[in-house]
Amino acid sequence: RQVQQFSTATSSYQYLSLADIQSETALKQNLIQHLMVFENYPLTEEAFDEDGKGGLFGITDVQGYEQTSYDFNLCIIPGKELEIHFIYNALAYSDAYLQRVQAHLNQLIQSVVRNPDQPLAKMQMVTDEEQALILQQWNDTELLVDQTLTIDQLFKEQVKKGPHHIAVVDQEGTYTYQELDDKSDALAHVLREKGVQPGSIVAVMVERSTAYSLAILAVLKAGGAFLPISTDHPSERISYMIEDSGASVVLVHDPTVAYAERILPAATLINLDDRSVYNGVTSDVQTLHLSSDLAYVIYTSGSTGKPKGVRLHHVGIANLQQFFINDLGITQKDKVLQFASISFDASVWEFTMGVLTGARLVIVSKDVVLDPQAFSEYMLRHEVTVATLPPTFVTYLDPENFPKLKTLITAGSAANWELVHKWSAHCRYINAYGPTETTICATTWTYEGQERLPQQVPIGKPIANTKVYVLDAHGHLQPQGIPGELAIAGISVADGYINREELTNEKFVADPFIAGSRLYKTGDMVKWLADGSLEYLGRMDNQVKIRGFRIELDEVENVILSQTGVKEAVVLAKKDQGGDACLIAYLVWEQPEWNRDLRQELLATLPAYMVPTYIHVLERMPVTPNGKIDRKALPEPVMIREASKQLNPPVTEQEIRLAEIWKEVLDLQEISVDDHFYDLGGHSIKAIQLVARLHKEGIEVKIQTIFQYDTVRGLAGYLDTVNRIRTTKAQDKKELETLIYAHFQVRSNYVEVPFGSKQRAVLYVEENARDKHQEILSLLRRSCDPVIQPHAIQYLDLSQKAWEKERKHFQEATFDEKETLSWQERLVNDLDQKLLRYSKAIVNQQTFIRQPLSPSQRYHVQEKDISGTVIRFERMIDPKTLEKAFLDVLERHHLLRCTLAFEEEEPYWKEYPCPREIALPVVDVSGDSDDRKEAVRHLLLSEYFYKQHDSIGSLSYKVILLKESEKEYSFIFPASHLIFDLISSEVLQNDMNLYYEALENGTDLSEHDRNTYWDFVRQITRGPVGIEDQLLMEEFDLHAFENSLQSIERQLESSSALDGYTIVTCEVDMDNPQETENARIPIALLARFCERSYGVHKAPVFLMNFGRSFMGNHYFDVLGECIDHIPLHIDPTWSLDELETHVKVRLDLAKERNIHFTYLVQNPDVTENYPLSHHSLIRSMQMTPIICNFLGEQNKSQPSEYDHLFIKGKKRILFEASYTSMGKMTIFMALPYREDERKLRVILEEEAKKLIGMPLVIR
């Protein structure tokens, strides 16, 4: 009757031919491929007359041949017996298939014959043989599993087998099985105290890390069930899940606690990184729960507009454990990847595959997942052997980059044959399938080189203790090749849904084939393949999978309809222009204009993967004749541009290049440089594809960069900035912030704030980058101009503009003077301890080498002069790298590892081996006020720099690193003149920078050809070469030199004020700046002073010489005391040129003839060859020597304390000169007696004016 009614209803369209109908469809001639014919032409019957009598005529010996253009024809010929003929295309259907069709049709006919009145719904076409094949052979999955064990008990078994094996590892650290067991025991005890018991649900809101494993095990041990929640979900969704599940405790850790505190009551939170949580907790936890109790809850998309929670027990995981061991062959040697977000049940699959088999669980962070190159490197570094990945992600990976991978499992969405062939050549390839409601996995298929392959990659056969059925709409088994709904039964089927009894009863029903068993109706359409595998065909309802995410279209529709102004909405899953599945929302607004903020509104409720890629606005929805929305008539997805926005084409070369790549990846014809990536149909997988495409073009970016700079214009500007700072270093605020983002994908805010009397630059960085502090410092040191380097770095929640409050706090920073023990005493005491530890690292060694002193050092043993330097770093440095650099300096310069010793009053050096490591004493005042910093600087100089060093038995120097801010360091190096002179200061500074930069850049320094201080000592102790004693006396006029000094000495002895000293400092601006670089002016000025003050015709001046070049050998790269005093007898009447020539000739003679005058004084053995010179020089030095010291360029004068210490108690006249880069010469004169300063100034001013025509400025 139904067929007749339908035929009658369509009679009005009979004027249309089949060809016309086909031409109006997308399938054209392929619209109909099957034909059923009921023959009613009497080919074998006799014709009857009107009275019903036969015999009029009959048809005999009929032969015919029929052919159609359809692939399958079912012909039914009535008569005394029905004849059924199959006519088919042998290229489309096999004989075996048609035999099965024949059997099914025969089964149905027999069923009708047996019971003609039964409803069609009760008829079953599966034969007895097929039913036996399906139920007994294809579902033969029985495996003995101990169903009494809980997940935590299964874990304890692995702890006993390998307590010291590594259980879990992430980018931050590891846990062994024993450590993970102990710590989870402790946390479980805390949860018990919080009221957790069997049936309790505890939310776990942590990032992918070892904290996830710790939290899961602790909850299970306490007897509760864990509910994993991703912080990627909107706060509204998170709040709903916690409320719906009844979770009263939420486990968080440092990376998630700030977000959790904003959206959840603080009383419910337990921070796993808070050590106080574990205080006083015992490690023994008694098991109170059973394997049948609730183990975990996973929320999936729900059709009502709210997600639904699936309740799962321990037994399903116990079954999976045996599957991992017996079928997948996972062992202790494997390293299993934890890839999935914790909110998806795949994360439970990965976690249990790792820790319930004794393997190592390797956890990968989200940042690494989003960077294909970093992901490949991470997998290789950790030698991952087993990975479960979505096919959409695997598509963009190269198998060659994963040489250690043994097993690849794809799951979450449909795989393809290209993927299978690509990866199966490198590792075992498994395609897995399973809904959350059946404990993650129900079927698997392994590629074993099969030649005959189905159209789609199969989802495989049921795993252990799992039954799978393909059912028709009435619950009957479907035979091989016939589509139906997949139903899953077995011990892994979930309990049902939280607070959704009606839906639970609809989806979880009694298993009609096994008494007492339950099955879950998946809603997935599948069919059996000939080998008993299943082929996935799609969904039977509005549930879809997009990039592996399970989505109920009804939920998305309901959320859109709840938005203000939406009149109608339909959401579909379609393939976009690029062939990728995506969500498309079609909507009608109550008002004609539409709201571009709709995406943001949806993100407040839905996870990003559930927000439609395309939003298509219609004036009205297409409808069917019965008034329902005609979904088939909805247009193909297109990107709708906001009416108020104009199309801004790319202009710059970079924009044009990027726009072409964007169009290619997103499959668009046009693009505006201001269009947002997500608005154009972009998503995380598209972003990976875009990054891969950009890498091919030589453009290095990370996934997060696409999300941060999500327009062509923004990305082009970012790349231009990065390219600029790669070659020049960051020069301003914008470039510095871009630099930080380029490397760490975190936002930063660079601000200038007043700090005392100065401005300080503070870099505020997103709080989640706190653990990357050292890397950030390293980057700023390496790639940021010192001028723009910040003085401090603070980590804040930038989204709440918390830096304003922090900036005020930074401005108000001060120090407390009300301390019981003065800060000066505490600082010195603490620093002395650090200096002692530093010294002991070198001196407290058993072995040493005995080394000689140089002549200059012998002189300073008596004089005990101080020296040293302060090296300033006006840029960001790494103290640990500086420490290593100074260790290289120690290795290079032997005197820094020496202590002075005496044997029968004869001094010598004890040289100790270089230690393997040292700890530089550091004083950190970076958080103190300007006043405190200044006070500390003064304290360090007065306590350590301006004091004589006792070198006997101890090091002849001290080393202190003063940190004033992140970009202001002072390397304070007070030393005895025994080991340090002016050139040593330059050597130390150069070597510190050289070694530091080498370590920073990873370069190797080859130093085999550098001299040592002992080479220098051997050089000068050879004595003069090629010059006799008398000639040396004559060349340097030593006899007259001594007489002139004697004349001055007699005048000084008659002075009544030899117990004091006088200092005069003056400056002179030179017309010719080059003149300041020559020592001749201070020498000439000193000679004229001697003539005016002491009445000598020639001035006996000891010129301090660097003494580092002899006979073609140079020692300017050696740290140590090398200074010599060259005797010069200077005529004040000489011109400057004559003076310069005289000095140069003597200095060259000393170099060429290996003459070191201090050696001639200090070594008694020279009396044999140079008795005249030796005695003359000794007598001169024993008087009051006049010393001229030309220091060269010194842009910072020595402080007054240095003047005092260098002069007091010294019987010598000192005349020092230096110049600045600005052409100004400074002259410092010190007399070892009291003199009228005004008299000295007059002499100097008058003689300077005569000499150079420029007045002196007396300070």
TAGIHU-V333003 format. One record per backbone hydrogen bond with DSSP energy under -1.0 kcal/mol. NH is the residue of the N-H (numbers start at 1). CO is the residue of the C=O. If there is no record, write none. Layout:
# TAGIHU-V333003
NH,CO
NH,CO
This chain:
# TAGIHU-V333003
5,1
6,2
7,3
8,4
9,5
10,6
11,8
13,10
14,11
16,13
21,17
22,18
23,19
25,22
30,27
31,28
35,72
37,74
39,76
43,41
47,57
49,53
52,49
56,47
72,33
73,87
74,35
75,85
76,37
77,83
78,39
83,77
85,75
87,73
89,71
92,89
93,89
98,94
99,95
100,96
101,97
102,98
103,99
104,100
105,101
106,102
107,103
108,104
109,105
110,106
111,107
112,108
113,109
114,110
115,111
118,115
122,119
123,120
131,127
132,128
133,129
134,130
135,131
136,132
138,133
140,137
141,139
147,145
149,146
154,150
155,151
156,152
157,153
158,154
159,155
160,156
161,157
162,158
165,162
167,175
168,175
169,361
170,173
175,168
177,165
178,163
180,176
181,177
182,178
183,179
184,180
185,181
186,182
187,183
188,184
189,185
190,186
191,187
192,188
193,189
194,190
195,192
196,191
200,197
202,225
203,249
204,227
205,251
212,209
214,210
215,211
216,212
217,213
218,214
219,215
220,216
221,217
222,218
223,220
224,219
225,200
226,295
227,202
229,204
233,230
238,234
239,235
240,236
241,237
242,238
243,239
244,240
245,241
246,242
247,242
250,268
251,203
252,270
256,253
257,253
260,256
261,257
262,258
263,259
264,260
268,265
269,266
270,250
272,252
274,271
277,274
278,275
279,276
281,278
293,290
295,312
296,312
297,226
298,310
300,308
305,302
308,300
310,298
311,496
312,296
314,293
315,291
318,314
319,315
320,316
321,317
322,318
323,319
324,320
325,321
326,322
327,323
328,323
330,324
334,331
336,360
337,386
338,362
344,341
347,344
349,345
350,346
351,347
352,348
353,349
354,350
355,351
356,352
359,354
360,334
361,167
362,336
363,169
364,338
369,365
370,366
371,368
375,371
376,372
377,373
378,374
379,375
380,376
381,377
382,378
384,379
385,335
386,335
387,407
389,409
393,390
394,390
395,391
396,393
397,394
401,398
402,399
405,402
406,385
407,385
408,428
409,387
410,430
411,389
420,416
421,417
422,418
423,419
424,420
426,423
427,423
428,406
430,408
431,445
432,410
433,443
438,435
439,436
441,439
442,433
443,433
444,461
445,431
447,429
459,534
460,534
461,444
463,442
465,141
466,463
467,489
469,487
471,485
472,476
475,472
478,470
481,528
482,479
484,526
485,471
486,524
487,469
488,520
489,467
491,465
493,490
494,437
495,311
498,309
500,497
504,500
505,501
506,502
507,503
508,504
509,519
511,517
517,514
519,509
520,488
521,507
522,486
525,538
526,484
527,535
529,533
532,529
534,460
535,527
537,525
538,525
540,523
544,551
546,549
549,546
551,544
553,542
556,552
557,553
558,554
559,555
560,556
561,557
562,558
563,560
566,563
567,588
568,588
570,586
572,584
574,582
576,580
579,576
582,574
584,572
585,614
586,570
587,616
588,568
590,565
598,595
601,597
602,598
603,599
605,602
606,602
610,607
611,608
613,583
614,583
616,585
618,587
624,628
627,624
630,622
631,629
633,630
634,631
645,642
656,652
657,653
658,654
659,655
660,656
661,657
662,658
663,659
664,660
665,661
666,662
668,663
673,648
675,672
677,710
680,676
681,678
682,677
687,683
688,684
689,685
690,686
691,687
692,688
693,689
694,690
695,691
696,692
697,693
698,695
699,694
706,702
707,703
708,704
709,705
713,673
715,711
716,712
717,713
718,714
719,715
720,716
721,717
722,718
723,719
724,720
725,721
726,722
728,724
729,725
730,783
736,732
737,733
738,734
739,735
740,736
741,737
742,738
743,739
744,740
745,741
749,764
751,762
753,760
755,758
758,755
760,753
762,751
763,792
764,749
765,794
766,747
767,796
769,766
770,767
772,769
773,770
776,772
777,773
778,774
779,775
780,776
781,777
782,778
783,779
784,780
785,730
788,785
789,785
791,761
792,761
794,763
796,765
798,796
800,797
801,798
802,797
804,801
806,802
807,803
808,804
809,805
810,806
811,807
812,808
819,817
826,822
827,823
828,824
829,825
830,826
831,827
832,828
833,829
834,830
835,831
836,832
837,833
838,834
839,835
840,836
841,837
842,839
843,839
844,840
845,843
849,911
851,909
858,854
859,855
860,856
861,857
863,859
864,860
867,975
869,973
871,971
873,969
882,878
883,879
884,880
885,881
886,882
887,883
888,884
889,885
890,886
891,887
892,888
893,889
896,893
897,894
898,895
899,910
900,951
901,908
903,906
906,903
908,901
909,851
910,899
911,849
912,897
923,961
925,963
928,925
933,929
934,930
935,931
936,932
937,933
938,934
939,935
940,936
941,937
942,938
943,939
944,940
945,940
946,941
951,949
953,900
954,951
958,974
960,972
961,921
962,970
963,923
964,968
965,968
966,791
968,965
969,873
970,962
971,871
972,960
973,869
975,867
976,956
977,865
979,976
985,981
986,982
987,983
988,984
989,985
990,986
991,987
992,988
993,989
994,990
995,991
996,992
997,993
998,994
999,995
1000,996
1001,997
1003,998
1010,1007
1016,1012
1017,1013
1018,1014
1019,1015
1020,1016
1021,1017
1022,1019
1023,1020
1025,1153
1032,1028
1033,1029
1034,1030
1035,1031
1036,1032
1038,1033
1041,1037
1042,1038
1043,1039
1044,1040
1045,1041
1046,1042
1047,1043
1048,1044
1049,1045
1050,1046
1051,1047
1052,1048
1053,1049
1054,1050
1055,1052
1060,1057
1062,1231
1064,1229
1066,1227
1067,1257
1068,1225
1070,1223
1075,1072
1076,1073
1077,1074
1078,1075
1083,1079
1084,1080
1085,1081
1086,1082
1087,1083
1088,1084
1089,1085
1090,1086
1091,1087
1092,1088
1093,1089
1094,1090
1095,1091
1099,1130
1101,1099
1101,1128
1102,1186
1103,1126
1104,1188
1105,1124
1110,1113
1111,1151
1113,1110
1115,1108
1118,1115
1124,1105
1126,1103
1128,1101
1130,1099
1134,1131
1139,1135
1140,1136
1141,1137
1142,1138
1143,1139
1144,1140
1145,1141
1146,1142
1147,1143
1148,1144
1149,1145
1150,1146
1151,1147
1152,1148
1153,1149
1155,1150
1160,1156
1161,1157
1162,1158
1163,1159
1166,1163
1167,1164
1168,1165
1170,1166
1174,1170
1175,1171
1176,1172
1177,1173
1178,1174
1179,1175
1180,1176
1181,1177
1182,1178
1187,1213
1188,1102
1189,1215
1191,1217
1194,1219
1203,1199
1204,1200
1205,1201
1206,1202
1207,1203
1208,1204
1210,1207
1212,1210
1213,1185
1214,1230
1215,1187
1216,1228
1217,1189
1218,1226
1219,1192
1220,1224
1223,1220
1225,1068
1226,1218
1227,1066
1228,1216
1229,1064
1230,1214
1231,1062
1234,1057
1240,1236
1241,1237
1242,1238
1243,1239
1244,1240
1245,1241
1246,1242
1247,1243
1248,1244
1249,1245
1250,1246
1251,1247
1252,1248
1253,1249
1257,1067
1259,1065
